[in-house]
Amino acid sequence: MTKLQSVILKARKLVVPSPEEEARLDQVAEKVIRKVEAAASLFREVTGVILGGSFAKGTWLPAGTDTNADIDVFVKIAREVDGATFESIGLKIGREASRGYRHGKKYAQHPYTEATVDGVKVNIVPCYDVGPGEWKSAADRSPYHVEFVKRNLDEEKRVQVRLLKRFMKTVGVYGAEIENEGFSGYAAEVLVHNNGGMEGVLRFFADLKPVGETLLSLRDPIDDDRELARAISKETIARMMLASRSFLDGPELTYFTGIKRRARRALAERIYVLRFDHRRLSEDTLWGELKKSTKQLVRYVEERGFEIIRASAASNDSDRSAIMLLPGTEHLPVLEERVGPGIEMRAEVKKFLSKNRGRSELVWAGDDGRVHILQRREHTELGELLAEVCRSEIEGVGASRELAIAIRRNGRIVSGRGVREEASKERWLDQGVEAFISDTIGTD
């Protein structure tokens, strides 16, 4: 037996649930299905209630893996129902079925109900009762995904899916949420189907070559028009490629139990952190706004001459967040040269001069046939520019409206030794900074 085979054999024991745990979840699932069916019976628009997700497919991971089984229940609604009624019926059924349990409203393409029943997270999701290719909502494919996995993945292949999920979770590429932009559970199932097993999937990624601008193509087997990889970031795919190569070159059980990334802690004092509190937001909404605002802040700063090597966001997934910047330049000279249009472009030259002459120290025609202006910078220190952003310039940055309001109200810049001090007070920020300054797995 090779070391690779030995490690995978040991890992199997970590990913297969015990009969007791499976029986407990069966009981919870049956209870939830009965409650949803009872609530759904009040609506003539409902055509059926089915169990979905990884539990229904037999690809869920046991407790203690941070990817514990969710029980997904899909409420099928007649296709002719309009969108507003569809959402209303779905939420009413979810609310009634989860009465007596902690529950709330979550959002994907449309709202659904999330509840905790006997310690198990339950999602009650409406979908349209449509045929293949007639999709009206993102959830409509889910019942067909369950059928596909049950039909095409035998018991051994489902174990392989569990192994792959645990590997992906450990190396940090699992999770389709916008925060992660990683591999969904269904993507893992399709990868195992396409490549024969977990080892085949890792070898596929280890040797992956881009085709044009596309790094990975992964078609949905039940919908040829749907590209599963579209929701997966290139960074995530690259990390999966590096981790796959690293594991195949030196297999260790730590790839399934917890592998430590090398943190470059000295870099913490080079980071600039924009820290702010905001209104409580759902995770999907929050991370969409954080990612947009981070990109816009980087663009704004770089347009003013500062180089940003790396940028990311961190959050407690509710009401406290931060944007982290690792600059290549923190200080700029007082004077900067601006190169304008060619002399022959009469109207453009006039506009360029009119816009920039007020701060000019020198204006000249260069030997390249273009107009040049030497002018004083408004900001020569990155910290000053970021502080100004917090005080008065955030609306001009292009950050999302919700976060811009919060940053204007209480945003503050933390840098140098203050980053460590701030991170020591809040676990979510400490974890965010640690991940930001750590090497990617597979680069050692």
Order of alpha helices (4+ residues) and beta strands (2+ residues): alpha-alpha-beta-alpha-beta-alpha-beta-beta-beta-alpha-alpha-alpha-alpha-beta-beta-alpha-alpha-beta-alpha-beta-beta-beta-alpha-beta-beta-alpha-alpha-alpha-beta-alpha-alpha
